[in-house]
Structure formats: structure tokens, C-alpha cells
Amino acid sequence: AYPGFVPGYDRRAEQLANMGRFADALAACSPPLPGEVPVPLRGRAAWVLARQGDRPAAIDRMTVLLAAEPDYLWGWRQLTQWYDALGRQKD
């Protein structure tokens, strides 16, 4: 009912990933919205990759996002958790 409601897409992607439906979760991060995919959905896509077990790809994707959006606090939190999980605290 609300095609531009980004939090709804974000929550859908989160729930799909939690169910192990990673391809569907990534698709939910790229809804048919006008313009560029919103920052929260690009961050969620990186999170989905991490949940899927591909932390290096998640780190790469989030690093690019944070270079463009340095005030994206949720992204920084995720990135530090992923580095920590990989034993790369210095990064």
C-alpha cells in the first residue's frame, strides 16, 4: 500500500535473510523506486551478504557506501562487527 516506504522494504529484506532466503532478501533491497536505491537498503544488502556468510563482500560493499555516506552510523556499526568477527580489529 506504500510503495515508497523504505523501512518496509528494509524489514522485509531482514526477515527474508533471517529465514535463509538470501536471494529474495537481496532482491528486496532493490525495490522499484525512482532514482538511486536509498542508503538504508544499500546497507541492508551488505548486511544480507554478511548473514549469508560472505563477510568480505559485505565489507567491500559497506566500505563503498560509507565512503559516499560517512554519517551512516548503522553502517559503521555493522562494519566494525564484521571486522571484529574476522579478527581484523585494526581495520
Order of alpha helices (4+ residues) and beta strands (2+ residues): alpha-alpha-alpha-alpha-alpha
